[in-house]
């Protein structure tokens, strides 16, 4: 076994704290990764506080993992010691269902094996995430990080980046399309950068004016402050695609009205409580309300390569493991521009 240390949650109410545990020895196709950086995702907070159901404590969160290959199993062919690699939101899947066969492992019929707060394929061994110094993952679920992307900036791409890249590609954000990003946080700012690189006309919809300058610098063509209901009325029927990155309760009917005929509003932000919607504005213009979940391994690799080609990287604030609890409170207050990344070398 491989000795590991990290930062874990021990209950929904306690602060996260130091935790020592063991990783398995590498099997034939496994890659041992020294974790250098791990991003903080809002879903980490939801999970460790049992806001999405009871967590399997102790939980080592983190699914935005960037590091260096320490060792490989005897049959690994994709990676070698010293490679820059990443691990995203899942570390395995059934590999047999129709979705896995179509490179859609995130929708695995049997359920993907999450990077943390889940179990490995044996159904017994808990998975633990990237707020730690080392991880062991099958080579088929490891991503190659282009050398042009610094590891600290690469980490948030493994969740925030792919979470926006996948729906933008699926709903064809391209030249001639008008795309709106709801929310200008860790997810939203990546949506702005990627949508702009895809050639779409990009608008940020934000509840305040505070991030207007940032949004325009990152590539948004337009910025709309939505605190005034009249402003929303002025933009009715304007957008082909809206991606909602916000995790708060929102009157979605107001935003459905912003879509053109056949437009789609895609949700990627997950609020704690269910939303209530009325189908009338959807029915009247053949609009769609849809969801999207991260991306496959193949698509995540495409996203990393796309970001390297277009010089896209998240805006980050690097912290030490001792600052995780403070960072959580700041995330909840939207007091981060725009993603916290933990420097695991200081663990």
C-alpha positions as CSV (number, residue, x, y, z in Angstrom):
1,X,0.0,0.0,0.0
2,X,1.0,3.6,-0.6
3,X,0.9,5.9,2.4
4,X,-1.0,9.1,1.7
5,X,-1.9,12.3,3.6
6,X,-4.5,14.9,2.9
7,X,-7.2,17.1,4.2
8,X,-10.6,15.4,5.0
9,X,-14.1,16.1,6.2
10,X,-15.1,14.0,9.2
11,X,-18.7,15.2,9.5
12,X,-21.0,17.7,8.0
13,X,-20.5,20.2,10.8
14,X,-16.7,20.0,11.6
15,X,-14.0,21.9,9.8
16,X,-11.8,19.9,7.5
17,X,-8.6,18.6,9.0
18,X,-5.5,16.5,8.4
19,X,-6.0,12.9,7.5
20,X,-3.6,10.0,6.9
21,X,-4.8,7.0,4.8
22,X,-3.6,4.5,2.3
23,X,-3.8,4.2,-1.5
24,X,-3.6,0.9,-3.3
25,X,-0.4,-0.3,-4.9
26,X,-0.5,0.1,-8.7
27,X,-2.1,-2.7,-10.7
28,X,-1.0,-3.5,-14.2
29,X,-2.8,-0.5,-15.8
30,X,-2.5,2.0,-12.9
31,X,-0.7,5.3,-12.8
32,X,0.7,6.7,-9.5
33,X,0.4,10.5,-9.5
34,X,2.1,12.9,-7.2
35,X,-0.5,15.6,-6.7
36,X,0.8,19.1,-7.1
37,X,-2.4,21.1,-7.2
38,X,-6.1,20.6,-6.6
39,X,-8.9,23.0,-7.4
40,X,-11.8,23.7,-5.0
41,X,-15.2,23.1,-6.6
42,X,-18.5,24.2,-5.0
43,X,-19.6,20.6,-5.3
44,X,-16.8,19.8,-2.8
45,X,-18.6,21.9,-0.3
46,X,-22.0,20.5,-1.1
47,X,-20.7,17.0,-0.7
48,X,-18.7,17.4,2.6
49,X,-21.6,19.2,4.2
50,X,-24.0,16.4,3.1
51,X,-26.2,18.9,1.2
52,X,-26.6,16.4,-1.7
53,X,-27.2,13.4,0.5
54,X,-25.3,11.7,3.3
55,X,-21.5,11.7,2.6
56,X,-19.3,8.6,3.3
57,X,-17.1,10.1,6.0
58,X,-14.2,10.6,6.2
59,X,-14.1,12.3,2.8
60,X,-11.0,13.7,1.1
61,X,-12.6,16.0,-1.5
62,X,-11.1,17.2,-4.8
63,X,-11.7,16.3,-8.4
64,X,-9.6,19.0,-10.1
65,X,-6.3,17.2,-9.8
66,X,-3.0,18.1,-11.5
67,X,0.3,16.4,-10.9
68,X,3.3,14.4,-12.1
69,X,3.5,10.7,-12.8
70,X,5.5,9.0,-10.0
71,X,5.2,5.4,-11.2
72,X,3.3,3.2,-13.6
73,X,2.0,-0.4,-13.7
74,X,3.8,-2.9,-15.9
75,X,1.2,-2.8,-18.7
76,X,0.7,1.0,-18.9
77,X,1.4,2.3,-22.4
78,X,-0.1,5.8,-22.3
79,X,2.1,7.5,-19.7
80,X,5.6,7.5,-18.4
81,X,7.3,8.7,-15.2
82,X,7.6,12.5,-15.2
83,X,4.5,13.2,-17.4
84,X,2.2,16.1,-16.6
85,X,-1.2,14.6,-15.9
86,X,-4.6,15.3,-14.5
87,X,-7.6,13.5,-12.9
88,X,-11.1,14.8,-13.1
89,X,-14.5,14.0,-11.6
90,X,-14.4,10.2,-12.0
91,X,-11.8,7.5,-11.9
92,X,-13.6,4.6,-13.6
93,X,-16.8,3.4,-15.1
94,X,-18.3,0.1,-16.2
95,X,-16.7,0.4,-19.7
96,X,-19.4,-2.0,-21.0
97,X,-22.7,0.0,-21.3
98,X,-23.7,1.8,-24.5
99,X,-22.7,5.2,-23.0
100,X,-19.2,4.0,-22.0
101,X,-18.9,2.5,-25.5
102,X,-19.8,5.9,-27.0
103,X,-17.2,7.8,-25.0
104,X,-19.9,9.1,-22.7
105,X,-18.6,7.6,-19.4
106,X,-20.0,10.4,-17.3
107,X,-23.5,9.0,-18.1
108,X,-22.4,5.3,-17.4
109,X,-25.6,3.2,-17.0
110,X,-24.1,1.6,-13.8
111,X,-22.9,4.9,-12.5
112,X,-19.4,6.3,-12.9
113,X,-16.9,5.8,-10.1
114,X,-16.5,9.3,-8.6
115,X,-13.0,10.6,-7.7
116,X,-14.2,10.9,-4.1
117,X,-17.2,10.0,-1.9
118,X,-17.7,7.0,-4.1
119,X,-16.3,3.5,-4.4
120,X,-13.9,1.8,-6.7
121,X,-15.2,-1.0,-9.0
122,X,-15.0,-3.6,-6.3
123,X,-17.8,-1.7,-4.6
124,X,-16.0,-1.8,-1.3
125,X,-12.9,0.5,-1.5
126,X,-13.8,4.1,-0.9
127,X,-12.4,6.6,-3.4
128,X,-10.6,9.7,-1.9
129,X,-9.9,12.8,-3.9
130,X,-7.2,15.4,-4.6
131,X,-6.9,17.3,-1.3
132,X,-4.0,14.9,-0.9
133,X,-0.4,14.2,-1.9
134,X,-0.8,11.1,-4.1
135,X,-3.5,9.2,-6.1
136,X,-3.6,5.9,-8.0
137,X,-5.8,5.8,-11.2
138,X,-6.2,3.5,-14.1
139,X,-4.5,5.0,-17.2
140,X,-7.7,5.1,-19.2
141,X,-9.1,7.7,-16.7
142,X,-6.0,9.9,-16.6
143,X,-5.6,13.0,-18.7
144,X,-2.5,14.4,-20.4
145,X,-1.9,18.0,-19.5
146,X,-0.2,19.9,-22.3
147,X,3.2,21.3,-21.2
148,X,2.1,24.8,-22.1
149,X,-0.5,24.9,-19.3
150,X,1.0,25.4,-15.8
151,X,-0.2,22.7,-13.4
152,X,-1.8,25.2,-11.0
153,X,-3.9,26.6,-13.8
154,X,-4.6,23.2,-15.3
155,X,-6.3,21.9,-12.2
156,X,-9.7,23.8,-12.5
157,X,-9.9,22.8,-16.2
158,X,-10.6,19.2,-15.0
159,X,-14.1,20.2,-13.7
160,X,-14.8,23.9,-14.3
161,X,-13.3,23.8,-17.8
162,X,-15.0,20.6,-19.1
163,X,-18.3,21.5,-17.4
164,X,-18.6,24.5,-19.7
165,X,-16.8,23.1,-22.8
166,X,-19.1,20.1,-23.1
167,X,-22.5,22.0,-23.4
168,X,-20.9,24.7,-25.5
169,X,-19.8,22.0,-28.0
170,X,-23.0,19.9,-27.8
171,X,-25.3,22.9,-28.4
172,X,-22.9,24.3,-31.1
173,X,-21.6,27.6,-29.8
174,X,-20.0,28.9,-32.9
175,X,-19.8,32.0,-35.1
176,X,-23.3,33.4,-35.7
177,X,-24.6,32.1,-32.4
178,X,-25.5,34.3,-29.4
179,X,-24.5,32.7,-26.2
180,X,-25.3,33.9,-22.6
181,X,-23.5,32.7,-19.5
182,X,-25.5,33.1,-16.3
183,X,-23.1,33.8,-13.4
184,X,-19.5,35.0,-13.5
185,X,-17.9,32.6,-11.0
186,X,-15.5,29.7,-11.2
187,X,-17.7,28.0,-13.9
188,X,-19.0,31.1,-15.6
189,X,-15.6,32.8,-16.3
190,X,-14.5,29.6,-18.1
191,X,-17.6,29.6,-20.1
192,X,-16.9,33.2,-21.3
193,X,-13.3,32.3,-22.4
194,X,-14.3,29.1,-24.2
195,X,-17.4,30.5,-25.9
196,X,-15.3,33.5,-27.1
197,X,-12.6,31.1,-28.5
198,X,-15.4,29.1,-30.3
199,X,-16.4,32.3,-32.1
200,X,-19.8,32.9,-30.5
201,X,-21.2,36.3,-29.5
202,X,-20.9,36.1,-25.7
203,X,-23.0,37.9,-23.1
204,X,-22.6,37.6,-19.3
205,X,-25.8,37.7,-17.2
206,X,-24.9,38.7,-13.7
207,X,-26.9,39.9,-10.7
208,X,-24.6,42.8,-10.1
209,X,-22.2,45.1,-11.9
210,X,-19.1,44.1,-9.9
211,X,-17.6,41.8,-12.5
212,X,-18.4,43.8,-15.6
213,X,-14.8,44.8,-16.3
214,X,-13.5,41.3,-15.7
215,X,-16.1,39.8,-18.0
216,X,-15.2,42.1,-20.9
217,X,-11.5,41.6,-20.3
218,X,-12.0,37.8,-20.5
219,X,-13.7,38.0,-23.8
220,X,-17.4,38.8,-23.3
221,X,-18.9,41.1,-25.9
222,X,-21.7,42.2,-23.6
223,X,-22.5,42.4,-19.9
224,X,-26.1,42.5,-18.5
225,X,-26.8,43.2,-14.9
226,X,-30.0,41.3,-14.1
227,X,-31.0,42.9,-10.8
228,X,-33.5,45.1,-12.7
229,X,-36.4,43.0,-14.1
230,X,-36.8,45.6,-16.9
231,X,-33.4,44.7,-18.2
232,X,-34.4,41.1,-18.8
233,X,-37.5,42.3,-20.8
234,X,-35.2,44.2,-23.1
235,X,-33.3,41.1,-24.0
236,X,-36.3,38.8,-24.7
237,X,-35.8,36.5,-27.7
238,X,-32.1,37.3,-28.1
239,X,-30.1,34.1,-27.3
240,X,-29.6,30.8,-29.0
241,X,-28.0,29.3,-25.9
242,X,-27.9,30.2,-22.3
243,X,-25.8,28.2,-19.8
244,X,-26.8,28.6,-16.2
245,X,-23.8,28.2,-13.8
246,X,-25.6,29.6,-10.8
247,X,-26.4,27.4,-7.8
248,X,-29.1,29.7,-6.2
249,X,-32.8,29.8,-6.5
250,X,-33.8,31.7,-9.6
251,X,-37.1,32.4,-11.4
252,X,-36.2,30.5,-14.5
253,X,-39.3,31.7,-16.4
254,X,-37.6,35.1,-16.8
255,X,-34.6,33.5,-18.4
256,X,-36.6,31.2,-20.7
257,X,-38.0,34.3,-22.2
258,X,-34.6,35.4,-23.3
259,X,-34.3,32.5,-25.7
260,X,-35.0,32.6,-29.4
261,X,-37.3,30.0,-31.0
262,X,-35.6,26.6,-30.6
263,X,-33.1,28.1,-28.1
264,X,-31.9,26.1,-25.2
265,X,-31.2,26.9,-21.5
266,X,-28.7,24.4,-20.1
267,X,-28.1,24.1,-16.4
268,X,-24.8,23.1,-15.0
269,X,-25.0,24.8,-11.6
270,X,-26.8,22.6,-9.0
271,X,-28.8,24.3,-6.2
272,X,-29.4,22.6,-2.9
273,X,-33.2,22.7,-3.3
274,X,-35.4,21.8,-6.3
275,X,-36.6,24.6,-8.6
276,X,-40.2,25.2,-9.6
277,X,-40.7,26.0,-13.3
278,X,-43.7,26.7,-15.5
279,X,-43.6,25.2,-19.0
280,X,-45.5,28.0,-20.7
281,X,-42.5,30.0,-22.0
282,X,-40.9,26.8,-23.2
283,X,-44.0,25.6,-25.1
284,X,-44.7,29.0,-26.8
285,X,-41.3,29.1,-28.6
286,X,-40.2,25.5,-28.8
287,X,-37.5,26.2,-26.3
288,X,-35.6,23.6,-24.4
289,X,-34.5,23.3,-20.7
290,X,-31.7,20.9,-20.4
291,X,-28.8,19.8,-18.3
292,X,-25.2,18.7,-18.8
293,X,-22.7,16.8,-16.7
294,X,-19.0,17.4,-17.0
295,X,-17.6,15.4,-20.0
296,X,-16.1,12.1,-21.1
297,X,-12.4,11.3,-20.9
298,X,-12.1,11.8,-24.6
299,X,-13.9,15.2,-24.5
300,X,-11.9,16.3,-21.5
301,X,-8.7,15.6,-23.3
302,X,-10.1,17.6,-26.3
303,X,-10.8,20.4,-24.0
304,X,-7.3,20.5,-22.5
305,X,-5.8,20.5,-26.0
306,X,-8.3,23.2,-27.1
307,X,-7.3,25.4,-24.1
308,X,-3.6,24.9,-24.9
309,X,-4.1,26.0,-28.5
310,X,-6.2,29.0,-27.6
311,X,-4.1,30.0,-24.5
312,X,-7.1,29.6,-22.2
313,X,-6.6,29.2,-18.5
314,X,-8.7,29.9,-15.4
315,X,-8.1,32.9,-13.1
316,X,-6.9,31.4,-9.8
317,X,-6.0,32.1,-6.3
318,X,-3.4,29.6,-4.9
319,X,-3.8,28.7,-1.2
320,X,-2.2,26.2,1.3
321,X,-4.1,23.2,2.7
322,X,-4.4,25.0,6.0
323,X,-6.6,27.7,4.3
324,X,-9.2,25.3,2.9
325,X,-11.9,26.0,5.6
326,X,-11.5,29.8,5.1
327,X,-11.6,29.3,1.3
328,X,-14.9,27.3,1.6
329,X,-16.5,30.3,3.4
330,X,-15.2,32.6,0.8
331,X,-16.6,30.4,-2.0
332,X,-20.0,30.5,-0.4
333,X,-19.8,34.3,-0.3
334,X,-18.6,34.5,-3.9
335,X,-15.4,36.1,-2.6
336,X,-12.9,34.5,-5.0
337,X,-11.7,35.6,-8.5
338,X,-12.3,33.0,-9.7
339,X,-11.1,29.6,-8.5
340,X,-9.2,28.5,-5.5
341,X,-6.4,26.0,-6.1
342,X,-4.6,24.2,-3.3
343,X,-0.8,23.9,-3.5
344,X,-0.4,20.3,-2.2
345,X,3.4,20.7,-2.0
346,X,2.7,22.7,1.2
347,X,0.7,19.8,2.8
